[in-house]
Amino acid sequence: MGHVETLGALVARFERFDDKERLSTAAGFALSKHQAVVAEIERRDGDPAEAMAAVAPSIDHFRSITQGNSPTEALLSFHVTSGFLDDLFIGLAASLPPDLGPRIGGLLGAEAGTAGIVDILEREISVDRRTASFLAMWGRRLVGDTLLLAREVVDGGGHEHGDDVEPVFTELIAAHTRRMDALGLTA
């Protein structure tokens, strides 16, 4: 639910109507993904709140340190961290049972409405190269914080994992680099 809350708060922080519309669209996609994952947990007789209880404090702390001070920083935070975490869980979904893994991977990989977010970031970056330099550094910090959270979630999930996790982390870094390069920022 954090992605929806983050995007909802960002709608209020941006002044342009078209930005608000793009962010609202992305929030709608995030809410749909959240609802689909909750439904999948419930379909398997799980309790979504219980499933998140162990990692909720870590996620709350993570959100507090990665929210950014400006609307543009906050938007880059959303773009980098949500993309990174979705990629993580898509990669880990491959190790789930065959009746579940592809469905979860498909839910998380579904269109996220991020094209509008990228449009806003590209415009903000093009206005001032100093902003671009700062956002590149901010992106590096975000990837470090997100890697720490990802490692904590994977290690704290109580699931045995072996060598299958490291390639996922390697691909996460590569995907982050591609996201930053697409914005014209150095990862």
C-alpha positions in Angstrom: 0.0 0.0 0.0 3.0 2.3 0.5 3.3 3.0 -3.3 -0.2 4.2 -3.4 0.3 6.5 -0.4 3.5 7.8 -1.8 1.9 8.7 -5.1 -1.2 10.2 -3.4 1.1 12.5 -1.4 3.0 13.4 -4.6 -0.2 14.5 -6.4 -0.6 17.3 -3.8 3.1 18.3 -4.1 3.1 18.9 -7.9 1.3 22.0 -9.2 0.7 21.2 -12.9 -2.6 19.5 -13.7 -1.0 17.2 -16.2 1.5 16.1 -13.6 -1.3 15.4 -11.1 -3.1 13.4 -13.8 0.0 11.3 -14.5 0.6 10.7 -10.8 -3.0 9.7 -10.2 -2.8 7.2 -13.1 0.3 5.7 -11.6 -1.4 5.5 -8.2 -4.3 3.7 -9.8 -2.0 1.1 -11.3 -0.2 0.7 -7.9 -3.5 0.2 -6.1 -4.5 -2.4 -8.7 -1.2 -4.3 -8.2 -1.6 -4.1 -4.4 -5.2 -5.4 -4.5 -4.2 -8.3 -6.8 -1.3 -9.4 -4.5 -3.6 -9.2 -1.5 -6.2 -11.3 -3.3 -3.5 -13.8 -4.2 -2.5 -14.1 -0.5 -6.1 -14.5 0.5 -6.7 -17.0 -2.2 -4.1 -19.2 -0.6 -5.8 -18.7 2.8 -3.2 -16.3 4.0 -3.6 -13.1 6.0 -2.0 -10.2 4.1 -1.5 -8.2 7.3 0.2 -11.2 9.0 2.3 -11.7 5.9 3.7 -8.2 6.1 3.9 -7.9 9.9 7.6 -9.1 10.1 8.9 -6.6 7.6 6.5 -3.7 8.2 8.8 -1.8 10.6 11.7 -2.1 8.2 9.5 -0.8 5.3 8.2 2.1 7.4 11.8 3.1 8.3 12.9 2.7 4.7 10.0 4.9 3.5 11.0 7.6 6.1 14.6 7.8 4.9 13.9 7.7 1.2 11.1 10.1 0.8 13.2 13.0 -0.4 13.0 16.7 0.4 11.5 18.0 -2.8 8.8 16.7 -5.0 11.4 15.7 -7.7 13.5 13.8 -5.1 10.4 12.1 -3.9 9.3 11.1 -7.4 12.8 9.7 -8.2 12.6 7.8 -4.9 9.3 6.3 -5.9 10.6 5.4 -9.4 13.9 3.9 -8.2 12.7 2.1 -5.1 9.4 0.7 -6.5 11.1 -0.5 -9.7 13.9 -2.1 -7.7 11.6 -3.8 -5.3 9.2 -5.0 -8.0 12.2 -6.4 -9.8 13.4 -8.2 -6.6 10.0 -9.8 -6.0 9.6 -10.8 -9.7 13.0 -12.5 -9.5 12.2 -14.3 -6.3 8.8 -15.3 -7.6 10.6 -17.7 -10.0 11.4 -19.9 -7.0 7.7 -20.1 -5.9 5.6 -23.2 -6.7 4.7 -23.4 -10.5 1.0 -22.5 -9.7 2.0 -19.3 -7.9 5.3 -17.9 -9.2 4.3 -16.9 -12.7 1.1 -15.3 -11.4 2.9 -13.2 -8.8 5.6 -12.3 -11.4 2.9 -11.3 -13.8 1.1 -9.1 -11.2 4.3 -7.3 -10.2 5.5 -6.9 -13.8 2.2 -5.5 -15.0 2.1 -2.0 -16.4 2.7 0.4 -13.5 1.8 3.7 -15.2 5.4 4.7 -14.9 5.6 6.4 -18.3 4.0 9.5 -16.9 6.5 9.5 -14.0 9.4 9.2 -16.4 8.0 12.2 -18.4 7.9 14.4 -15.3 11.4 13.4 -14.2 12.8 14.0 -17.6 11.3 17.4 -17.7 12.6 18.3 -14.3 16.1 17.0 -15.1 16.2 19.0 -18.3 15.5 22.3 -16.6 18.8 22.4 -14.6 21.9 20.2 -14.9 22.6 20.8 -11.2 19.3 19.1 -10.5 20.4 16.2 -12.7 23.7 15.9 -10.8 22.0 15.9 -7.5 19.4 13.4 -8.5 22.1 11.1 -9.8 23.7 11.2 -6.4 20.3 10.7 -4.7 19.7 7.7 -7.0 23.0 6.1 -5.8 21.9 6.6 -2.2 18.5 5.2 -2.9 19.9 2.0 -4.5 22.1 1.5 -1.5 19.2 1.9 1.0 17.0 -0.3 -1.2 19.6 -3.0 -1.4 19.8 -3.1 2.4 16.0 -3.4 2.6 15.9 -6.1 -0.1 18.6 -8.1 1.7 16.7 -7.7 5.0 13.5 -8.9 3.5 15.1 -11.8 1.8 17.1 -12.9 4.8 14.3 -12.2 7.3 11.7 -14.0 5.4 12.6 -17.3 7.0 13.1 -19.0 3.7 16.1 -21.0 2.8 17.9 -19.7 -0.2 21.1 -20.6 -1.8 23.0 -19.4 -4.8 19.7 -18.6 -6.6 19.5 -15.2 -4.8 22.8 -13.6 -5.9 21.9 -13.6 -9.6 18.7 -11.8 -8.7 20.7 -9.0 -6.9 23.1 -8.8 -9.8 20.1 -8.2 -12.2 18.6 -5.7 -9.8 21.7 -3.5 -10.1 21.7 -3.9 -13.9 18.0 -2.9 -14.0 18.6 0.1 -11.7 21.4 1.2 -14.1 19.1 1.0 -17.1 16.4 3.0 -15.2 18.9 5.8 -14.4 20.5 5.7 -17.9 17.0 6.1 -19.4 16.7 9.4 -17.4 20.1 10.6 -18.4 21.4 10.1 -14.9 24.5 8.2 -14.0 23.8 5.2 -11.8 
